[in-house]
Amino acid sequence: MDFLRERPFIGILIGVIVGFALGLLWGWGIAPVEWTDASPQALHPDDQAQYIRLVAENFSQQGNVQKVQDAFRSWPGADTTVCQLAAQSTDPNDQQRLTAVATILNSQGCGISGAPAPSGESEGGGIGTILLLFLLLIVLVIAIIFVLGRRNAALGNRVSPRAAYEEVPEASPVVSFGDDGATAVPIARFRTTYTRGHDAYDDSFSIENASGDFLGECGVGISESLGADAPKNVTAFEVWLFDKNDIRTITRVVMSDHAFFDNAIKAKLATKGEQVLARASETIVLETASLIINAELADMQYGVGGSLPPQSYFETVTFELSAWAKEGSRAAVEDVDELMNF
């Protein structure tokens, strides 16, 4: 699921293909379309030929012109098909009967030698049209995904790479992590604020180095809310980090005081990631193979009033996400001084 969350366009494309396949299965196998009160023009070419010859045989026996006209009243241009059959026929009597029918329909009859041969376009035309529409649909979906991806890339990063580098504190160009003395170089800093009422809150940011190379993504979104009220009573957030050099997406669930000490809520959110109690000025660390995120709760206020327990939902929360690349990894910046003077 992390793979699809990081690449939503693949999920959309899979959904379109599966939906189209299920539609074909339903429409052609389980509950196919049934025709009622269809005109002879809608018949298969072989059935059309049989219908025309029955009408011609009946006319040769009864000579009733009105019946011929009624038989082809719902089939405009039927004389063309009649003449095509006459041209294909090797039986003189059959040709004569068909020509007589065509004469009733167009007052001219058929020029047997010059009658056009059947084009054969009617056979298999339905499947060909469906396949063409399917290909056009795939192209349209890909085009929409591409446009939305470009738009999200433009709007999603509220802090540009240049601005992010300029905001990195100059007093701490290199920071140590762990007992082994591994170091990390600051890459970018992002700030995102949730305010109650923003029920679709889900901010994400692209992490790039000084050369503009994509290293990964990080973000914050709503994880859990209480009740079914509108606006949502958000009681937990997800802070996540995706590293292109790591197969995992690391997630921390930042919970309100009420949620953190509620066993039912904790059990419900247990599979989403490590659970952390939300505290003002608290720093939450997320680490992957080549990236580290320090997520600081720069500001936090609980909602008050209503029937919910105290300190159970957030009125506003501000996260400051600082991205670091581990020195010695492929994500590390080669020249720290160049980065600081960007």
C-alpha positions as CSV (number, residue, x, y, z in Angstrom):
1,M,0.0,0.0,0.0
2,D,2.9,2.4,0.6
3,F,4.0,1.8,-3.0
4,L,0.5,2.9,-4.3
5,R,0.4,5.8,-1.8
6,E,3.7,7.2,-3.1
7,R,2.6,6.6,-6.7
8,P,-1.1,7.3,-6.9
9,F,-1.2,7.5,-10.7
10,I,-0.4,3.8,-10.8
11,G,-3.4,3.1,-8.6
12,I,-5.6,5.2,-10.8
13,L,-4.4,3.4,-13.9
14,I,-4.9,0.0,-12.3
15,G,-8.4,1.0,-11.2
16,V,-9.3,2.1,-14.7
17,I,-8.1,-1.1,-16.3
18,V,-9.7,-3.4,-13.8
19,G,-13.0,-1.4,-14.0
20,F,-13.0,-1.7,-17.8
21,A,-12.2,-5.4,-17.7
22,L,-15.1,-6.0,-15.1
23,G,-17.4,-3.9,-17.3
24,L,-16.6,-6.1,-20.4
25,L,-17.1,-9.3,-18.3
26,W,-20.4,-8.1,-17.0
27,G,-21.7,-6.6,-20.3
28,W,-20.5,-9.5,-22.6
29,G,-20.7,-12.5,-20.2
30,I,-22.7,-12.2,-17.1
31,A,-25.5,-9.9,-18.2
32,P,-25.1,-9.2,-22.0
33,V,-27.2,-6.6,-23.7
34,E,-30.4,-8.0,-25.2
35,W,-32.0,-6.4,-28.2
36,T,-35.7,-6.0,-28.5
37,D,-37.8,-4.6,-31.4
38,A,-34.6,-4.2,-33.5
39,S,-34.9,-3.5,-37.2
40,P,-33.5,-5.9,-39.8
41,Q,-30.7,-3.4,-40.3
42,A,-29.3,-4.5,-36.9
43,L,-29.1,-8.1,-37.8
44,H,-25.9,-10.0,-38.6
45,P,-25.1,-9.9,-42.4
46,D,-25.9,-13.6,-42.8
47,D,-29.3,-13.0,-41.0
48,Q,-29.9,-9.9,-43.2
49,A,-29.4,-12.0,-46.3
50,Q,-31.8,-14.7,-45.1
51,Y,-34.4,-12.0,-44.3
52,I,-34.1,-10.4,-47.7
53,R,-34.4,-13.7,-49.6
54,L,-37.5,-14.6,-47.6
55,V,-39.1,-11.3,-48.5
56,A,-38.1,-11.8,-52.2
57,E,-39.4,-15.4,-52.2
58,N,-42.7,-14.2,-50.7
59,F,-43.0,-11.4,-53.3
60,S,-42.3,-13.8,-56.2
61,Q,-45.3,-16.0,-55.0
62,Q,-47.8,-13.3,-54.0
63,G,-46.7,-10.2,-55.9
64,N,-47.7,-8.0,-53.0
65,V,-45.7,-4.7,-53.4
66,Q,-47.1,-3.3,-50.1
67,K,-45.6,-6.2,-48.1
68,V,-42.2,-5.5,-49.6
69,Q,-42.3,-1.8,-48.7
70,D,-43.5,-2.6,-45.2
71,A,-40.7,-5.2,-44.7
72,F,-38.0,-2.5,-45.4
73,R,-39.7,0.5,-43.9
74,S,-37.3,0.6,-40.9
75,W,-34.2,-0.1,-43.1
76,P,-33.1,3.0,-45.0
77,G,-30.9,2.1,-48.0
78,A,-31.9,-1.5,-47.9
79,D,-31.8,-1.6,-51.7
80,T,-28.0,-1.4,-51.6
81,T,-27.7,-4.6,-49.6
82,V,-30.3,-6.3,-51.8
83,C,-28.3,-5.4,-54.9
84,Q,-25.1,-6.6,-53.2
85,L,-26.7,-10.0,-52.7
86,A,-27.9,-10.1,-56.3
87,A,-24.4,-9.4,-57.5
88,Q,-23.0,-12.2,-55.4
89,S,-25.6,-14.8,-56.4
90,T,-24.9,-17.3,-59.2
91,D,-28.6,-18.4,-59.4
92,P,-30.4,-16.4,-62.2
93,N,-33.8,-16.9,-60.5
94,D,-32.4,-15.6,-57.2
95,Q,-30.9,-12.6,-59.0
96,Q,-34.3,-11.9,-60.7
97,R,-36.2,-12.1,-57.4
98,L,-33.7,-9.8,-55.6
99,T,-33.7,-7.3,-58.5
100,A,-37.5,-7.2,-58.4
101,V,-37.3,-6.3,-54.7
102,A,-34.7,-3.6,-55.3
103,T,-36.9,-2.1,-58.1
104,I,-39.8,-1.7,-55.6
105,L,-37.4,0.0,-53.2
106,N,-35.6,2.4,-55.5
107,S,-37.6,2.2,-58.8
108,Q,-34.3,1.5,-60.6
109,G,-33.5,-2.1,-59.9
110,C,-29.9,-3.4,-59.8
111,G,-27.0,-3.2,-62.3
112,I,-25.8,-6.7,-61.4
113,S,-22.4,-6.3,-63.1
114,G,-21.7,-3.0,-61.3
115,A,-23.2,-3.6,-57.9
116,P,-20.7,-3.0,-55.1
117,A,-19.3,-5.9,-53.2
118,P,-19.9,-6.1,-49.4
119,S,-17.3,-4.2,-47.5
120,G,-17.3,-6.6,-44.5
121,E,-17.0,-3.6,-42.1
122,S,-20.0,-4.7,-40.1
123,E,-18.4,-7.9,-39.0
124,G,-16.2,-7.4,-35.9
125,G,-16.8,-3.7,-36.0
126,G,-18.2,-3.7,-32.4
127,I,-15.0,-5.2,-30.9
128,G,-12.8,-2.9,-32.9
129,T,-14.7,0.1,-31.7
130,I,-14.5,-1.0,-28.1
131,L,-10.7,-1.6,-28.3
132,L,-10.2,1.8,-29.9
133,L,-12.3,3.5,-27.1
134,F,-10.3,1.6,-24.5
135,L,-7.0,2.8,-25.9
136,L,-8.3,6.4,-26.1
137,L,-9.4,6.1,-22.5
138,I,-6.0,4.9,-21.3
139,V,-4.3,7.8,-23.2
140,L,-6.8,10.3,-21.6
141,V,-6.2,8.9,-18.1
142,I,-2.4,9.1,-18.5
143,A,-2.7,12.7,-19.8
144,I,-4.9,13.6,-16.8
145,I,-2.4,12.0,-14.4
146,F,0.5,13.8,-16.0
147,V,-1.2,17.2,-15.7
148,L,-2.3,16.6,-12.1
149,G,1.2,15.4,-11.2
150,R,2.7,18.5,-12.6
151,R,0.2,20.6,-10.8
152,N,0.7,18.9,-7.4
153,A,4.4,19.2,-7.8
154,A,4.0,22.9,-8.3
155,L,1.5,23.4,-5.5
156,G,2.6,20.7,-3.1
157,N,6.0,22.1,-2.2
158,R,5.1,25.2,-0.4
159,V,8.7,25.8,0.4
160,S,11.0,25.8,-2.7
161,P,14.3,24.1,-2.6
162,R,16.1,27.5,-2.7
163,A,14.0,28.8,0.2
164,A,14.5,25.6,2.1
165,Y,18.3,25.8,1.9
166,E,18.3,29.4,3.0
167,E,16.2,28.5,6.1
168,V,18.7,25.9,7.3
169,P,20.4,27.2,10.5
170,E,24.0,28.3,9.7
171,A,25.0,27.5,13.3
172,S,24.6,23.7,12.8
173,P,25.8,22.7,9.3
174,V,26.6,19.2,10.5
175,V,24.9,17.2,13.2
176,S,25.9,13.8,14.6
177,F,23.4,10.9,15.0
178,G,24.0,7.7,16.9
179,D,26.9,6.3,18.9
180,D,28.9,5.4,15.8
181,G,29.5,9.1,15.0
182,A,27.6,9.1,11.7
183,T,26.9,12.6,10.6
184,A,24.1,14.2,8.6
185,V,24.0,17.3,6.4
186,P,20.9,19.6,6.5
187,I,18.9,19.6,3.3
188,A,15.6,21.5,3.7
189,R,13.0,22.7,6.2
190,F,9.3,22.7,5.7
191,R,6.5,24.2,7.8
192,T,2.9,23.0,7.7
193,T,-0.1,24.0,9.9
194,Y,-3.3,22.2,10.5
195,T,-6.4,24.2,11.6
196,R,-9.6,22.6,12.7
197,G,-12.0,22.6,9.8
198,H,-9.4,21.6,7.2
199,D,-10.8,18.1,6.9
200,A,-8.7,17.3,3.8
201,Y,-5.4,18.2,5.5
202,D,-2.6,16.2,3.9
203,D,0.6,18.1,3.1
204,S,3.6,16.5,1.4
205,F,7.0,17.9,0.4
206,S,9.7,16.8,-2.1
207,I,13.2,16.5,-0.6
208,E,16.0,17.5,-3.0
209,N,19.7,18.2,-2.6
210,A,21.6,21.3,-3.7
211,S,21.9,19.9,-7.2
212,G,18.1,19.4,-7.6
213,D,18.3,15.6,-7.3
214,F,15.2,14.0,-5.9
215,L,15.9,12.2,-2.6
216,G,12.5,11.4,-1.2
217,E,9.4,12.9,0.2
218,C,7.9,13.7,3.7
219,G,4.6,14.9,4.9
220,V,1.9,15.2,7.5
221,G,-1.8,14.1,7.3
222,I,-4.8,13.2,9.4
223,S,-4.7,9.8,10.9
224,E,-7.7,9.5,13.1
225,S,-10.7,11.6,14.2
226,L,-13.4,11.2,16.9
227,G,-17.0,10.9,16.1
228,A,-18.7,11.8,12.9
229,D,-19.0,15.5,13.4
230,A,-18.2,18.1,10.8
231,P,-15.6,19.5,11.0
232,K,-13.6,16.5,12.0
233,N,-12.3,16.2,15.6
234,V,-8.8,15.2,14.7
235,T,-7.1,13.2,17.5
236,A,-4.0,11.9,15.7
237,F,-1.7,12.8,12.8
238,E,0.6,10.7,10.6
239,V,4.1,12.1,10.0
240,W,5.9,10.1,7.3
241,L,9.2,9.9,5.4
242,F,9.8,8.2,2.1
243,D,13.4,7.6,1.0
244,K,14.1,6.6,-2.7
245,N,17.1,4.5,-1.5
246,D,15.0,2.6,1.1
247,I,12.2,0.1,0.6
248,R,10.3,1.4,3.6
249,T,8.1,4.4,4.3
250,I,8.6,5.3,8.0
251,T,5.5,6.6,9.8
252,R,5.0,8.1,13.3
253,V,1.5,8.5,14.7
254,V,1.3,11.8,16.7
255,M,-1.6,11.4,19.2
256,S,-3.5,13.7,21.5
257,D,-3.3,13.1,25.2
258,H,-6.7,11.4,25.3
259,A,-5.9,9.1,22.3
260,F,-2.5,8.2,23.6
261,F,-3.9,6.8,26.9
262,D,-7.0,5.3,25.3
263,N,-6.3,1.6,24.7
264,A,-9.0,1.2,22.1
265,I,-7.7,4.0,20.0
266,K,-4.1,2.9,20.4
267,A,-5.0,-0.6,19.3
268,K,-6.9,0.7,16.2
269,L,-3.8,2.8,15.2
270,A,-1.2,0.2,16.1
271,T,-0.5,-0.9,12.5
272,K,0.0,2.6,11.2
273,G,3.3,3.2,12.9
274,E,5.1,4.0,16.1
275,Q,2.8,6.0,18.4
276,V,4.0,9.3,20.0
277,L,2.3,11.6,22.5
278,A,1.9,15.1,21.1
279,R,3.8,17.7,23.2
280,A,4.6,21.3,22.3
281,S,8.2,21.8,21.2
282,E,8.7,18.0,21.1
283,T,10.9,16.7,18.3
284,I,10.0,13.4,16.6
285,V,12.8,11.7,14.6
286,L,12.2,9.6,11.5
287,E,15.2,7.8,10.0
288,T,15.7,5.8,6.8
289,A,18.7,4.4,4.9
290,S,19.9,7.8,3.8
291,L,17.5,10.5,5.2
292,I,16.5,11.8,8.6
293,I,13.5,13.9,9.4
294,N,13.2,16.0,12.6
295,A,9.5,16.8,13.1
296,E,9.0,19.5,15.7
297,L,5.6,20.4,17.1
298,A,6.3,24.2,17.0
299,D,2.8,25.1,18.1
300,M,-0.1,23.0,19.4
301,Q,-3.6,23.9,20.8
302,Y,-6.4,21.5,21.9
303,G,-10.0,22.2,21.1
304,V,-12.3,23.0,23.9
305,G,-16.1,22.7,24.5
306,G,-18.6,20.1,23.2
307,S,-19.2,16.6,24.5
308,L,-15.7,15.2,23.9
309,P,-13.2,14.6,26.7
310,P,-10.6,17.3,27.4
311,Q,-7.4,17.3,25.3
312,S,-9.0,14.8,22.9
313,Y,-8.9,16.8,19.6
314,F,-6.7,19.5,18.1
315,E,-7.7,23.0,17.3
316,T,-4.4,23.8,15.6
317,V,-1.0,22.2,15.2
318,T,2.1,23.4,13.4
319,F,4.8,21.0,12.4
320,E,8.3,22.0,11.3
321,L,10.0,19.3,9.3
322,S,13.8,19.4,9.0
323,A,15.3,17.1,6.4
324,W,18.9,15.8,6.7
325,A,20.9,13.6,4.4
326,K,23.3,11.1,6.0
327,E,26.9,11.9,5.2
328,G,28.5,9.1,3.1
329,S,25.2,8.0,1.5
330,R,24.2,8.8,-2.0
331,A,21.9,11.5,-0.7
332,A,24.6,13.4,1.0
333,V,25.6,16.8,-0.2
334,E,29.2,16.9,-1.3
335,D,30.1,20.5,-0.4
336,V,28.5,21.9,2.8
337,D,29.9,25.4,2.3
338,E,28.4,25.5,-1.2
339,L,25.1,24.5,0.3
340,M,25.2,27.2,3.0
341,N,26.0,29.9,0.5
342,F,23.3,28.9,-2.0
